[in-house]
């Protein structure tokens, strides 16, 4: 067995373990909220294990200096070495968008309504991506470059990946498309490479390994910085006294 086979085998074993555990959760755990918490923690644990320590893993809301706020994000990847994040407790933080490398939504099952009302977990993923992309970043309050990814344990259409692609593209008209969608069971990854509102690539060979590789590559490309929270994240009024300056008299 060569080295590439060892790497492939490692990630295949991870995939099989996550699949079997997921089936156990669906069968044995009655509380939907706790199922969601477990599925998110398993993905977080995977990322903490295999991403370099400079990438922190958290959960919460992403904010910008204009007072805009994302939806609740299942997994936020941020600069853990010298970036700012604002923990509220051990499970929830606020993340200035300038310090965020990526956002990941974790879903048990990708679903979409075939009726007149647009709903389902695919729409939820699109809405989250759209809110994140609307956050303003940088000195000129420009658009941000935070990528959004989806990690789903399965979809409503089993191995029919094209229906997943079609639903994402159909429901994202006028909104933002997540850059990658990974489906653990049966196992495939769909990607957008050219910033267009359409998926261009499908990977079925070692898809979890490809998800990790693409994630690692893309989060390294995101430009991050530390904002001045006091100067930039407070809404100053025109009549606010920013500081009182006292005359200093040197002692004789």
N, C-alpha and C positions, 0 to 999 in steps of 0.2 A: 504493500500500500504506500503510495507516494504522499508527499506533504499536502497536495491539494485534496487528495482523498480524505485525509485526516480532518481537514477543515470542513469539508462537505459533510463528513460523518458526524462531526460535532454538532453542526447546526441542524442536521436531520434528526438527531436524537433530541435536541431541544424542541423541535417542531412536534415530534411524536409525543413527548412528555406534556407539552402544552395542550395538544389536542385531547389526550386522554383525561387530563385534569379538568379541562373545560366540560367534557361530557359528564364527568362526575359532579361538577358544580350544578349543571343544568338539572340533573336528576335528583340530587340529594339536598341542595340548599333551597329552602322555600322562599326566602326573602329576596326580592329582586334587587333592592338597594345593596345588599351585602354581596350578591353575585357581581354587581358592577364594581364594587370596591375591590373584590378579589381579582377580577380580570385586569383592572388597572394596575394593581400592585405587582402582578406577575410580569406585565410588560415593563414596568418601572425597574423591577429587579433585574430583568434581562439587560436593560440598557445600562444600569449601574455596573453590572458585571463586565460588560464588554466595551463600553466607551471609556476613553481616557478620563482621568480624574478632573481635568480642567472643565469638563462639562457636568454641571449640576443637574439633578433631576428633581422637579417639584411639581406642584399642582396649585391652581388658583386662577387669578385674573391678570391679564396683561393690560397695562395702562399707558397713556401718553400724556405729554405736557399740556395738551388742549383739554384735558378732562375726559377724553374718550376712554372707554373700557371695553374689553373683549367680553365674550361670554365666558362661562366657567370652562377652563381648559383642563382636560384630564392629565396631560403630561406637558410640562414646560421644560425645555432644555435651555439652560442659561449658563453664563460665565461664572463658574464656581470659585475661581482663583481670586479674581479681583473685581468681579462685577457686583452690582447692587441688586439685592432682592430683599423684600420686606416681609419677613415671616409674621403671620398673625398667630399661628400655632404650628405644631409639627407637621400638620397635613395641609396647610393652606398659606399661601403667600401672595403678595402683590409684586408684579414684575414690571419695572420700567421697560418699555419696548426696546430701548437702545441696548439693553443687556441680554436680550433673548436671541438664542440661536435657532429655535424651532418650536413648533407646537404640534402635539400629537393627540388625536382623538381616538379613544379605544371603544369599540363597539362589540357587543356579543354577536349581533346579527345585522347585516346591512339590509334595510327594507326600504320600500317606496310604495306610495299609493298609486294604484292604477285607475283611481276614480278622478273626479273633477277637482277634489281638494288635494293640494300638494302637501304631503307630509311623509313621515318615515325617518329613519335614522340617516339615510343619505342626505336628505334635506337639512337635518340638524348639522351634519358635518359641513355642508356648504355654507350654512348661515354662520357657523363658527369661523370658517376660513375667511368669509367676507368681512366679518367684524375685525378680525386680526389684521387683514390687509388694509383696512380703513384707518388704522392707527397711524399717527404722524410721527416721523422720526427725523432727526438731524436738525441742523441749524435753521434750515429754510422750511421746516415742517413738511418735508417731502414724503412720498410714499415709502413704506418700509420694505425690507427684503426678507422678512421672516417667512420661511417655508412652512407649510402645514401638511401633515401626513396623517393617514388613516391606518389604524391597525384593527382589523376585524377578525373575529374568530371564525365566522362563517357568513354566508349570505343566504337570502331567501331563494336563490336560484342555483344552489349546489355548485356544479362546475361550469355553469354558463356565465363566464366572465364578461361576455359581450353585453349581457343585460345590465351588469353592474356598470360598465363603461357608459352605456347608453343612458342609464338613469342619472348618473352623475352629470353627464353633458347636457341632458335635457333640463334638469332642475337648476343648473348653474347659469342659465341664460340671464345675462345682466348682473350676475354675481361672480364670485371667485371659485375657481376649481382647485381643490387640494392637489399639490404636486404629485403625491404618490398615494396609492391605495393598495394595501397588502391584505390578502385574505388567507388566513392560516389553513382552513379546511375547505376545499381540497388542496390549496396551496398555489397561489399565483400573485404576481405583483404587476400593477399597471402604473405607468409613469408618464409624466409630461416633461419633455426636455427643452421645448422651444418657447415656453411662456405663452403659448397659445391656449385658448379655451377648449382643448381637445387632448385626449390621451393618445400618445404616439407609439408606445412600446409595451409589450407584454412579455413577462418572464415567468416561465413555469419550471425551469431547471434551478434547483436550490433557491427557491424564492425568499426564504427567510435570510439566508446569507446575502442575497442581492439587496434585500431591504436594509440590512445592516450596512452594507457597503455604500449604498446610495445615501442613506441617512448620514453616515460619517462624512462622506465627501461633501454633501451639500451644506451641512452645518458649519464646516470649516470655512466655507466661502462667505458666510454672513459677516458683515462688518459690524462690530460692536464697539460701544463706548460707554462711559459713565456720565450721565447727566448731572447737573447741579440741581438736586431736588429742591433746595430752598429758593434758588433763582427761577427755575423753570417749571416746577410742579406746584407752585402756589399761584393762585389767581389773584394778582394784585389789582386793587381798585385804584382809580386815578387820585383818590383822596387819602389813600392809605399812607401812613407814616412808615416808611421802610426801616429807617433807623434814626435814632436821636444821637447827635454828635455833641459831645461836651467839650468846652474849651479846656485845654490842658495848660496849666501854669507850672512851669518848672520851679522846683523848690530851690530857695537860695542856699 
